[in-house]
Every structure is written in C-alpha cells, then in structure tokens.
Amino acid sequence: MATEVDDERVVAARAATTKLAMALKAQLQDAIASGGPASAVDACKAIAPAVTADVSEKRHTSIRRTALKVRNPDNAPDAFERKVLGRFLEQIDAGSDPATLEYAETITEGNQKRFRYMKAIPMAVTPCQACHGATIAPDVVERIRTLYPDDQATGFAPGTLRGAFSVSAPSE
C-alpha cells in the first residue's frame, strides 16, 4: 500500500466502503426475502446505483463497485482498477485472504492528483452465490440474461475475488 494504513483518507475510504457494503447487502437480503433471488437481480439493477450515489454524496467522495468480470458494463474497471484487481489476484494466489485486501495510492490523472483506494469484495455464500455462483437457478439465469445480456459475472466460488469497491477523491 503506497499510502499509510492509518492515513485519514484511508480510514474515510474504509468507512465509505463498509457503509456501501452494508447498505447493498441489506437491500439484496430484503429483495431475496420478499421475492427470491430473481428479485434480487431486479433490486440490484434498480437500487444499487441509487444506494451507491447516496453513500458517495453523504461521504463526499466517489465510490463504486468494479470487477474484472462485470455484470453491468458501467462497472468496468479503469486502468488503475484493473491493475489493482490484478494485484489482488496475485495476492490471493500467494495465499492472502481476499477479505483483507485493500490498496491506496495518490496518483496523477491529467494535471490533478487523486487519492485512489480499493477494497476487495470476496465472493460470499449468502447472498452472492444465488446470482454469481457456479450453480444458479433457471429463473435467476433468465432474469440476468434479460437485464444484463452481456453478463460475465457468474461462476464464482465462495472465498474468491468477486470484485472491489473503488474510491476516488481529489488530493491536495
């Protein structure tokens, strides 16, 4: 990690990613409880962008989810995110627990310095496996194909790298 782990920007980024993870998980669990995993796909498409925007606004930062294999093409990684996701995969191959992986760095984009932070998202059994796992119910597969015809985000095993939260903010 190029930035110190107790840097106030890292602490704030961790808090933002934790808040977003908890909010998204609660929404998905509610959708699954009320209508099953297929309705979680609908909820994710309809609710996740609004929840993400709300957390970004309240935390005064830009936060999003990304992955090497995305469901929503709007979540495709930029060059920095692709590099860090590759680094996370190398660390996992070397035995690291994906739940512990994070990376922060201040980079220059154009003429502006930006603080960038990423926190790995490990593939969880609940609720993730119902829509992103290797075995997905036919009604869920149909719903995914309808909403995301170019989906790449299935076939994940629990404990593997599903993606990452990515935070970006101007740096002094």
Phi and psi in degrees as GROMACS dihedral restraints (atoms count N, CA, C in turn):
[ dihedral_restraints ]
;  ai    aj    ak    al  type     phi  dphi    fc
    3     4     5     6     1   -75.0    20    10
    4     5     6     7     1   -23.8    20    10
    6     7     8     9     1  -105.1    20    10
    7     8     9    10     1   142.6    20    10
    9    10    11    12     1   -59.2    20    10
   10    11    12    13     1   141.4    20    10
   12    13    14    15     1   -67.4    20    10
   13    14    15    16     1   -20.0    20    10
   15    16    17    18     1  -101.3    20    10
   16    17    18    19     1     7.0    20    10
   18    19    20    21     1   -55.0    20    10
   19    20    21    22     1   137.4    20    10
   21    22    23    24     1   -60.4    20    10
   22    23    24    25     1   -29.1    20    10
   24    25    26    27     1   -68.8    20    10
   25    26    27    28     1   -37.5    20    10
   27    28    29    30     1   -67.2    20    10
   28    29    30    31     1   -43.9    20    10
   30    31    32    33     1   -59.7    20    10
   31    32    33    34     1   -44.6    20    10
   33    34    35    36     1   -66.2    20    10
   34    35    36    37     1   -39.8    20    10
   36    37    38    39     1   -65.8    20    10
   37    38    39    40     1   -41.5    20    10
   39    40    41    42     1   -59.3    20    10
   40    41    42    43     1   -45.3    20    10
   42    43    44    45     1   -61.8    20    10
   43    44    45    46     1   -41.1    20    10
   45    46    47    48     1   -64.8    20    10
   46    47    48    49     1   -43.7    20    10
   48    49    50    51     1   -68.2    20    10
   49    50    51    52     1   -37.2    20    10
   51    52    53    54     1   -63.6    20    10
   52    53    54    55     1   -44.2    20    10
   54    55    56    57     1   -60.9    20    10
   55    56    57    58     1   -45.5    20    10
   57    58    59    60     1   -65.0    20    10
   58    59    60    61     1   -44.5    20    10
   60    61    62    63     1   -58.6    20    10
   61    62    63    64     1   -45.6    20    10
   63    64    65    66     1   -65.0    20    10
   64    65    66    67     1   -41.8    20    10
   66    67    68    69     1   -66.3    20    10
   67    68    69    70     1   -43.9    20    10
   69    70    71    72     1   -66.2    20    10
   70    71    72    73     1   -42.8    20    10
   72    73    74    75     1   -61.7    20    10
   73    74    75    76     1   -42.2    20    10
   75    76    77    78     1   -62.2    20    10
   76    77    78    79     1   -43.3    20    10
   78    79    80    81     1   -62.5    20    10
   79    80    81    82     1   -43.4    20    10
   81    82    83    84     1   -67.7    20    10
   82    83    84    85     1   -41.0    20    10
   84    85    86    87     1   -63.9    20    10
   85    86    87    88     1   -39.3    20    10
   87    88    89    90     1   -62.8    20    10
   88    89    90    91     1   -43.9    20    10
   90    91    92    93     1   -64.0    20    10
   91    92    93    94     1   -42.0    20    10
   93    94    95    96     1   -64.7    20    10
   94    95    96    97     1   -42.8    20    10
   96    97    98    99     1   -63.7    20    10
   97    98    99   100     1   -35.5    20    10
   99   100   101   102     1   -88.0    20    10
  100   101   102   103     1   -27.4    20    10
  102   103   104   105     1  -146.5    20    10
  103   104   105   106     1     8.7    20    10
  105   106   107   108     1    85.6    20    10
  106   107   108   109     1   175.4    20    10
  108   109   110   111     1   -59.0    20    10
  109   110   111   112     1   -33.4    20    10
  111   112   113   114     1   -61.6    20    10
  112   113   114   115     1   -36.3    20    10
  114   115   116   117     1   -72.9    20    10
  115   116   117   118     1   -21.1    20    10
  117   118   119   120     1   -67.2    20    10
  118   119   120   121     1   -33.5    20    10
  120   121   122   123     1   -63.6    20    10
  121   122   123   124     1   -44.8    20    10
  123   124   125   126     1   -60.6    20    10
  124   125   126   127     1   -45.9    20    10
  126   127   128   129     1   -62.2    20    10
  127   128   129   130     1   -41.6    20    10
  129   130   131   132     1   -61.9    20    10
  130   131   132   133     1   -43.3    20    10
  132   133   134   135     1   -67.6    20    10
  133   134   135   136     1   -41.3    20    10
  135   136   137   138     1   -85.0    20    10
  136   137   138   139     1   -38.8    20    10
  138   139   140   141     1   -96.8    20    10
  139   140   141   142     1   -37.7    20    10
  141   142   143   144     1   -55.2    20    10
  142   143   144   145     1   -44.6    20    10
  144   145   146   147     1   -61.4    20    10
  145   146   147   148     1   -39.8    20    10
  147   148   149   150     1   -68.5    20    10
  148   149   150   151     1   -41.6    20    10
  150   151   152   153     1   -63.5    20    10
  151   152   153   154     1   -43.5    20    10
  153   154   155   156     1   -62.9    20    10
  154   155   156   157     1   -44.8    20    10
  156   157   158   159     1   -62.8    20    10
  157   158   159   160     1   -39.5    20    10
  159   160   161   162     1   -63.9    20    10
  160   161   162   163     1   -46.4    20    10
  162   163   164   165     1   -64.6    20    10
  163   164   165   166     1   -42.0    20    10
  165   166   167   168     1   -58.7    20    10
  166   167   168   169     1   -46.3    20    10
  168   169   170   171     1   -64.5    20    10
  169   170   171   172     1   -46.5    20    10
  171   172   173   174     1   -67.6    20    10
  172   173   174   175     1   -28.9    20    10
  174   175   176   177     1   -95.6    20    10
  175   176   177   178     1     0.7    20    10
  177   178   179   180     1    54.0    20    10
  178   179   180   181     1    47.4    20    10
  180   181   182   183     1  -153.3    20    10
  181   182   183   184     1   168.9    20    10
  183   184   185   186     1  -100.2    20    10
  184   185   186   187     1   121.8    20    10
  186   187   188   189     1  -131.7    20    10
  187   188   189   190     1   143.9    20    10
  189   190   191   192     1  -155.1    20    10
  190   191   192   193     1   172.5    20    10
  192   193   194   195     1  -109.6    20    10
  193   194   195   196     1   146.0    20    10
  195   196   197   198     1  -148.1    20    10
  196   197   198   199     1   169.8    20    10
  198   199   200   201     1  -165.1    20    10
  199   200   201   202     1   166.9    20    10
  201   202   203   204     1   -77.5    20    10
  202   203   204   205     1   -27.9    20    10
  204   205   206   207     1  -120.7    20    10
  205   206   207   208     1   102.4    20    10
  207   208   209   210     1   -99.9    20    10
  208   209   210   211     1   153.9    20    10
  210   211   212   213     1   -89.6    20    10
  211   212   213   214     1   -48.9    20    10
  213   214   215   216     1   -99.5    20    10
  214   215   216   217     1   119.1    20    10
  216   217   218   219     1   -59.4    20    10
  217   218   219   220     1   -21.1    20    10
  219   220   221   222     1   -66.0    20    10
  220   221   222   223     1   -16.2    20    10
  222   223   224   225     1   -96.4    20    10
  223   224   225   226     1     9.4    20    10
  225   226   227   228     1   -58.5    20    10
  226   227   228   229     1   142.1    20    10
  228   229   230   231     1   -73.4    20    10
  229   230   231   232     1   146.7    20    10
  231   232   233   234     1   -82.5    20    10
  232   233   234   235     1  -178.7    20    10
  234   235   236   237     1   -60.3    20    10
  235   236   237   238     1   -43.3    20    10
  237   238   239   240     1   -61.9    20    10
  238   239   240   241     1   -47.7    20    10
  240   241   242   243     1   -63.7    20    10
  241   242   243   244     1   -40.6    20    10
  243   244   245   246     1   -60.7    20    10
  244   245   246   247     1   -42.6    20    10
  246   247   248   249     1   -61.6    20    10
  247   248   249   250     1   -46.3    20    10
  249   250   251   252     1   -69.4    20    10
  250   251   252   253     1   -40.1    20    10
  252   253   254   255     1   -60.8    20    10
  253   254   255   256     1   -39.4    20    10
  255   256   257   258     1   -62.7    20    10
  256   257   258   259     1   -40.4    20    10
  258   259   260   261     1   -63.0    20    10
  259   260   261   262     1   -42.7    20    10
  261   262   263   264     1   -59.2    20    10
  262   263   264   265     1   -43.5    20    10
  264   265   266   267     1   -61.7    20    10
  265   266   267   268     1   -40.7    20    10
  267   268   269   270     1   -62.1    20    10
  268   269   270   271     1   -41.6    20    10
  270   271   272   273     1   -66.5    20    10
  271   272   273   274     1   -38.6    20    10
  273   274   275   276     1   -66.1    20    10
  274   275   276   277     1   -43.4    20    10
  276   277   278   279     1   -60.1    20    10
  277   278   279   280     1   -29.4    20    10
  279   280   281   282     1   -85.2    20    10
  280   281   282   283     1     0.4    20    10
  282   283   284   285     1   109.3    20    10
  283   284   285   286     1     2.4    20    10
  285   286   287   288     1   -73.3    20    10
  286   287   288   289     1   148.3    20    10
  288   289   290   291     1   -80.6    20    10
  289   290   291   292     1   122.8    20    10
  291   292   293   294     1   -58.9    20    10
  292   293   294   295     1   -26.3    20    10
  294   295   296   297     1   -65.9    20    10
  295   296   297   298     1   -17.6    20    10
  297   298   299   300     1   -99.0    20    10
  298   299   300   301     1    -4.1    20    10
  300   301   302   303     1   -85.2    20    10
  301   302   303   304     1   131.1    20    10
  303   304   305   306     1  -151.3    20    10
  304   305   306   307     1   161.0    20    10
  306   307   308   309     1  -151.5    20    10
  307   308   309   310     1   139.1    20    10
  309   310   311   312     1  -138.7    20    10
  310   311   312   313     1   144.7    20    10
  312   313   314   315     1  -161.2    20    10
  313   314   315   316     1   147.7    20    10
  315   316   317   318     1   -99.2    20    10
  316   317   318   319     1   123.5    20    10
  318   319   320   321     1  -121.6    20    10
  319   320   321   322     1   167.7    20    10
  321   322   323   324     1  -109.6    20    10
  322   323   324   325     1   123.0    20    10
  324   325   326   327     1  -117.6    20    10
  325   326   327   328     1   112.9    20    10
  327   328   329   330     1    65.3    20    10
  328   329   330   331     1  -120.7    20    10
  330   331   332   333     1  -106.7    20    10
  331   332   333   334     1    11.0    20    10
  333   334   335   336     1  -118.1    20    10
  334   335   336   337     1   136.7    20    10
  336   337   338   339     1   -83.9    20    10
  337   338   339   340     1   136.8    20    10
  339   340   341   342     1  -131.7    20    10
  340   341   342   343     1   139.6    20    10
  342   343   344   345     1   -86.0    20    10
  343   344   345   346     1   127.7    20    10
  345   346   347   348     1  -122.5    20    10
  346   347   348   349     1   137.9    20    10
  348   349   350   351     1  -140.0    20    10
  349   350   351   352     1   138.9    20    10
  351   352   353   354     1  -134.1    20    10
  352   353   354   355     1   140.6    20    10
  354   355   356   357     1  -125.6    20    10
  355   356   357   358     1   122.9    20    10
  357   358   359   360     1   -63.1    20    10
  358   359   360   361     1   145.1    20    10
  360   361   362   363     1  -111.4    20    10
  361   362   363   364     1   107.1    20    10
  363   364   365   366     1   -76.6    20    10
  364   365   366   367     1   149.1    20    10
  366   367   368   369     1   -70.9    20    10
  367   368   369   370     1   120.4    20    10
  369   370   371   372     1  -100.9    20    10
  370   371   372   373     1   155.4    20    10
  372   373   374   375     1   -67.0    20    10
  373   374   375   376     1   -50.2    20    10
  375   376   377   378     1  -118.7    20    10
  376   377   378   379     1   130.2    20    10
  378   379   380   381     1   -93.5    20    10
  379   380   381   382     1    -0.3    20    10
  381   382   383   384     1   -61.7    20    10
  382   383   384   385     1   -40.7    20    10
  384   385   386   387     1   -60.8    20    10
  385   386   387   388     1   -30.3    20    10
  387   388   389   390     1   -61.2    20    10
  388   389   390   391     1   -27.8    20    10
  390   391   392   393     1  -118.4    20    10
  391   392   393   394     1   -16.3    20    10
  393   394   395   396     1  -121.9    20    10
  394   395   396   397     1    -1.7    20    10
  396   397   398   399     1   -78.2    20    10
  397   398   399   400     1  -173.1    20    10
  399   400   401   402     1   -79.2    20    10
  400   401   402   403     1   -29.9    20    10
  402   403   404   405     1  -118.8    20    10
  403   404   405   406     1   115.3    20    10
  405   406   407   408     1  -125.5    20    10
  406   407   408   409     1   136.8    20    10
  408   409   410   411     1   -58.7    20    10
  409   410   411   412     1   144.4    20    10
  411   412   413   414     1   -54.9    20    10
  412   413   414   415     1   -39.5    20    10
  414   415   416   417     1   -66.4    20    10
  415   416   417   418     1   -32.0    20    10
  417   418   419   420     1   -72.3    20    10
  418   419   420   421     1   -42.7    20    10
  420   421   422   423     1   -58.6    20    10
  421   422   423   424     1   -44.2    20    10
  423   424   425   426     1   -61.7    20    10
  424   425   426   427     1   -43.0    20    10
  426   427   428   429     1   -65.8    20    10
  427   428   429   430     1   -41.7    20    10
  429   430   431   432     1   -60.5    20    10
  430   431   432   433     1   -47.6    20    10
  432   433   434   435     1   -61.4    20    10
  433   434   435   436     1   -35.5    20    10
  435   436   437   438     1   -68.9    20    10
  436   437   438   439     1   -46.8    20    10
  438   439   440   441     1   -83.2    20    10
  439   440   441   442     1   -30.0    20    10
  441   442   443   444     1  -134.8    20    10
  442   443   444   445     1    76.8    20    10
  444   445   446   447     1   -60.9    20    10
  445   446   447   448     1   -21.5    20    10
  447   448   449   450     1  -105.7    20    10
  448   449   450   451     1    24.6    20    10
  450   451   452   453     1   -54.3    20    10
  451   452   453   454     1   136.0    20    10
  453   454   455   456     1  -121.6    20    10
  454   455   456   457     1    -1.2    20    10
  456   457   458   459     1   -98.1    20    10
  457   458   459   460     1    49.2    20    10
  459   460   461   462     1  -130.1    20    10
  460   461   462   463     1   169.8    20    10
  462   463   464   465     1    89.5    20    10
  463   464   465   466     1    12.3    20    10
  465   466   467   468     1   -83.8    20    10
  466   467   468   469     1   141.8    20    10
  468   469   470   471     1   -97.5    20    10
  469   470   471   472     1   146.8    20    10
  471   472   473   474     1   -54.5    20    10
  472   473   474   475     1   138.8    20    10
  474   475   476   477     1    88.8    20    10
  475   476   477   478     1    -6.2    20    10
  477   478   479   480     1   -89.2    20    10
  478   479   480   481     1   175.3    20    10
  480   481   482   483     1   -80.9    20    10
  481   482   483   484     1   115.7    20    10
  483   484   485   486     1   -86.6    20    10
  484   485   486   487     1   -38.8    20    10
  486   487   488   489     1   174.3    20    10
  487   488   489   490     1  -150.3    20    10
  489   490   491   492     1  -157.0    20    10
  490   491   492   493     1   154.0    20    10
  492   493   494   495     1   -85.8    20    10
  493   494   495   496     1   141.6    20    10
  495   496   497   498     1  -129.7    20    10
  496   497   498   499     1   125.3    20    10
  498   499   500   501     1  -115.2    20    10
  499   500   501   502     1   137.9    20    10
  501   502   503   504     1  -139.7    20    10
  502   503   504   505     1   132.8    20    10
  504   505   506   507     1  -150.1    20    10
  505   506   507   508     1   149.4    20    10
  507   508   509   510     1   -59.8    20    10
  508   509   510   511     1   146.2    20    10
  510   511   512   513     1  -118.3    20    10
  511   512   513   514     1   141.1    20    10
